[in-house]
Amino acid sequence: MADPLALVLQKHGVQVTAQRIAVLGAVSARPHCTADEVAEEVRGRIGAISRQAVYDALAVLVERQILRRIEPAGSPARYEDRVGDNHHHLICRVCGMTVDVDCHVGDAPCMRAADDSGFEIDEAEVIYWGTCPKCRAARGKVKAKGGKG
């Protein structure tokens, strides 16, 4: 039986290599990871791989729309395998946890610009920032103990 990740690469016209399969598998297993996190995961799967090889594989996979690259302000780029649906993200300001959130209305783009300046808009990228439940709970414990928060 063929490797499903290899089939994804073939479907998108991408040459199948062990490194690309490992990179795609790492992102699939750990959505919203950074390139360094991908490299760490890939090394655990196949052994040695250079940082440049990871960046090259990520670039090809993003270019072929197999992966999506998001670039939250003040954070390294992150990668995910949920593509083509114009979803958005929630990011915790404390721990950096990132989760997907569906568009609040309709198909892409789910929001309209007040003035499109003549652009044909096909996507809206939104990042919601806040504090995740775990960090809020931890902050509450610090305050309850008389600490600053």
N, C-alpha and C positions, 0 to 999 in steps of 0.2 A: 504494500500500500504506500502511495506517495505521501511525502511529508506535506501537510496542509500549508505550512508557511512557504515551502518551495513552490507550491501551486499558486499562491498569491503572487509571488515574485514573477513567475512565468506569465500569469494572466496580465500583468502590467508591463510585460516586455523587459523585465529586469533580469540580467544574468544571475543565475543561482550560484551563490558561494556559501561556504560554511559561515563566514563572517556575517554576511547579510542575513542569513537565516537566524543566526544567534542574536543579532541586533534587533531584528523584527520580533523575535521571541521575547527578548528582554523588555522591550517597550510594551508588548502585549501583556506581559506578566506584571508590569509595574507602570501603569499609565501615569503621565505627568512627571516622568523622571527627567533628570538633566543628562547631558552627554556623559559626564563623569560617572553618574549612577548607572548608565547603560554600560559603560566600559567595565565597571566593577561586576555587574551582572553577567556580562559576556565572558569575562575572564573566569568566572565560576562555572560557566557552561562548557567553554572550549579551550580554556587555558590562555596562553599569551595572545594579546592583540594590542596593537599600538593605539594610542589615542587618535592619531591621524586616521587610521583605518576605521575607527568608530565614527569620527566626524564625516569621513567620505561616504560611509554606508548610510548614515542618517541623511546626508544631503541628497543622495540618490533616491532614497525612500520618500523623502518629502517632495522632491521634484516630481516624482511619479504618482504623487498623492496617495501613497500607501500609508504614510504617517503624516501627522499634522504637527507643526512647530508652533508653539505659543511663546510669546515673549512678554511676560509680566514685568511691569516697571520695577527696577531695582532688583531683579532676579535673573539668574541665568535662563537661557531658553530651555523650554521643557517640551517633551515629545509624547504623543499619544497616538493610538491606532484608531480612534474614533474619528472618521473623516467623512466629509460630504454632507453633513446634516446641519451645519451652522449653529451648533450648540455653544454655550458660554461656560464660564468658570467662576467658582467661588474660591477665594484664596484666603487662608488665615494669616493675618498680619504677625501673629506670634510664632507659630511653628511652621508656616509655609504649606500646610496641607492644602492640596488642590483637588477639587471635585467638580464633576460635570454638572451643569444645570441646563435643562432644555430651554429653548426660546419660549418667551411668554405668549407669543401669538404667531400662528401661521408658519408659512414656509420662508426660506431664506430670500432676501434678508428679512428678518423678523421685525426690524425697526426701520423707519424711514428718516432720512436726514431732513431737517427743516428746509435746507437749500442744498440741492444736489450739485450745484455749479456745473450742470451739464453732464455729469458722470452717469454712467449706467451702473448702478450699485447692485452687486450680486451677493454681498456678504456683510454682516455686521458682527464685529468682534467686541464682546463685552466681558469685562472682568469685574466681578463684585468682590470687594475687599471687606473683611471683618474679622471676627474672632470665632473660631470653631467651638463647638460645645465642650470638648475636652479642655481647651485652654481657658474658656470661661469658667468652667468648674474649678480648675486649678487656681485661677485668680480669686474666685470666691473663697477658697480655703485659706489663701494667704490673708485676705481681708478679715476673715473670721478669726484668725489667730492674732489679729492686731498688727499685721504687717502692712507695708505700703503696697498699693496696687492701683 
